[in-house]
Amino acid sequence: VMLSFYRRELVTQESLNALYVLPEWSLAFRLAQLMTVAGVVVMYSGGMPLLNLLGAAYCFMAYWLDKWCLLSGSLRPPQYRSDMLKLAADCFPVAAFLHTLVTLWSFGNQNVFPSDFSWLHSFFGWLIGQNEDDYLATTMDFHLSSDLERSNLFGEYVHARMLDMSRGSCWLLLCIFLVFLAYYAVAILIRFLLYPLLKPFLVAVRGWCCAKLEEDTGKMNLEEATPGMVAKGLRPSYAIRSNPQYSVLLHSLAAGHSEVSDAIAEHAVSRAAKNSRASSRRLTGAIGRNSSVPSCVFSAAAMNNNQTASQQLPGAAVFSMHRI
């Protein structure tokens, strides 16, 4: 539709290119949009299960529309590396952790899922530093306060509401949340604290193990290691002719070498014939300028030139010279 309306008014090459050339495909932009939708759906789907259906519908439509745009409505994209996709895949565990956190907060709401405290109540209360008496007092004060007082008590209310995560309606999800919490705590501890301190020790242990392995196995030369390499299916030589996997390549190289040799011989034949014809033309011109030279001399000289060219060429070229 746009082409039919605007193509008649365009007179420069730049404007025509802007109209007819397809836009570029931005993988980073589309991946960012997809990860935003997927992250929101995963994070809030515990409290709003309808988001799962909306997310599935979005993924279905995005797949087919992106496929059509990529194949028919955009330029050919360059060859991308896998770094962006790996980064996107690494974001999903974080989204799952946030999903457990938001779902625990939603399931712990007593106006939505009323339930008693579970068997994890004491442990989790000790972990966050909150007991049941403080929880009841803080929540009661927050609900009975004015808006101004609630803004001052909001931090204490959030701390007290965290104890609702240990209710019977969400104790299994709390176990998953604690596993996530322990995993990330250990990973951060190892990555930023223990690994810099333990790296020299790990390098020393690795070097000692490698040296011990070399002492146990011993150093072998090529002749001693050849039987073991052959038994494992390895080739003890870098020679290309000793590897049957390159037989097709060797055959192609031999055929190419034969074709090159034939081309060189054919070029030599054509060059010698060209030189012979040039000599004949020069001799004919000399006879024309000097009419006193008998015609028999010309015939003898031409025959002598042909015989000389035939002697200088290989056997395959002599037949061609006689034909010429």
NORMOLIN-V728825 format. One record per residue. RES is the residue in one small letter. OMEGA is omega in radians with two decimals (none if undefined). Layout:
RES OMEGA
RES OMEGA
//
This chain:
v 3.13
m 3.14
l -3.12
s -3.11
f -2.95
y -3.01
r -3.13
r -3.10
e -3.09
l -3.08
v -3.13
t -3.13
q -3.14
e 3.13
s 3.08
l 3.08
n 3.13
a -3.11
l -3.00
y -3.11
v -3.11
l 3.13
p 3.13
e 3.11
w -3.11
s 3.12
l -3.12
a -3.13
f -3.13
r 3.11
l 3.09
a 3.10
q -3.14
l -3.14
m 3.08
t 3.13
v -3.13
a 3.13
g 3.12
v -3.13
v -3.12
v -3.06
m -3.01
y -3.08
s 3.09
g 3.12
g 3.13
m -3.08
p 3.12
l 3.12
l 3.11
n 3.11
l 3.11
l 3.11
g 3.09
a 3.10
a 3.11
y 3.14
c 3.12
f -3.13
m -3.13
a 3.14
y -3.07
w 3.11
l 3.09
d 3.10
k 3.13
w 3.13
c -3.10
l -3.07
l -3.03
s -3.00
g -3.12
s 3.08
l 3.09
r -3.08
p 3.06
p 3.11
q -3.10
y 2.99
r -3.07
s -3.06
d -3.10
m -3.14
l 3.08
k 3.10
l 3.11
a 3.12
a 3.11
d 3.13
c -3.09
f 3.04
p 3.07
v 3.09
a 3.10
a 3.08
f 3.10
l 3.07
h 3.12
t -3.12
l -3.12
v -3.13
t 3.06
l 3.12
w -3.14
s -3.13
f 3.12
g 3.11
n -3.07
q 3.05
n -3.14
v -3.13
f 3.13
p 3.13
s 3.12
d 3.08
f -3.12
s -3.14
w 3.07
l -3.06
h -3.08
s -3.12
f -3.11
f 3.07
g 3.07
w -3.10
l -3.12
i 3.12
g -3.11
q 3.08
n -3.03
e 3.14
d 3.09
d 3.12
y -3.12
l -3.12
a -3.10
t 3.14
t 3.11
m 3.12
d -3.10
f -3.11
h -3.13
l -3.07
s 3.07
s -3.12
d 3.12
l 3.12
e 3.10
r 3.10
s 3.09
n -3.12
l -3.03
f 3.13
g 3.10
e 3.13
y 3.10
v 3.11
h 3.12
a -3.14
r 3.10
m 3.11
l 3.09
d 3.09
m 3.12
s 3.10
r -3.14
g -3.13
s -3.07
c -3.10
w 3.12
l 3.09
l 3.07
l 3.09
c 3.10
i 3.11
f 3.12
l 3.07
v 3.07
f -3.11
l 3.11
a -3.13
y -3.12
y 3.09
a 3.13
v -3.14
a 3.12
i 3.13
l -3.12
i -3.04
r -2.97
f -3.09
l -3.03
l -3.07
y 3.08
p 3.13
l -3.08
l -3.09
k 3.09
p 3.12
f 3.13
l 3.11
v 3.12
a 3.12
v 3.12
r 3.09
g 3.11
w 3.12
c 3.13
c 3.11
a 3.11
k 3.12
l 3.10
e 3.10
e -3.12
d -3.11
t -3.11
g 3.14
k -3.13
m 3.03
n -3.07
l -3.12
e 3.12
e -3.10
a -3.08
t 3.14
p 3.12
g 3.11
m 3.12
v 3.12
a 3.11
k -3.14
g 3.14
l 3.13
r -3.10
p -3.09
s 3.07
y 3.14
a -3.06
i -3.11
r -3.14
s -3.13
n -3.12
p 3.14
q -3.13
y -3.12
s 3.11
v 3.12
l 3.12
l 3.11
h 3.11
s 3.10
l 3.12
a 3.11
a 3.10
g 3.10
h 3.11
s 3.11
e 3.12
v 3.12
s 3.10
d 3.12
a 3.11
i 3.12
a 3.13
e 3.09
h 3.11
a 3.11
v -3.12
s 3.13
r 3.11
a 3.09
a 3.12
k 3.10
n 3.13
s 3.11
r 3.10
a 3.11
s 3.11
s 3.13
r 3.11
r 3.13
l 3.10
t 3.10
g 3.12
a 3.11
i 3.13
g 3.13
r -3.11
n -3.05
s -3.13
s -3.14
v -3.12
p -3.14
s 3.12
c 3.09
v 3.11
f -3.14
s 3.13
a -3.14
a 3.12
a 3.11
m 3.11
n 3.12
n 3.12
n 3.12
q 3.13
t 3.11
a -3.14
s 3.12
q -3.11
q -3.08
l 3.05
p -3.07
g -3.14
a -3.11
a -3.09
v 3.13
f 3.10
s 3.14
m 3.11
h 3.09
r 3.11
i none
//
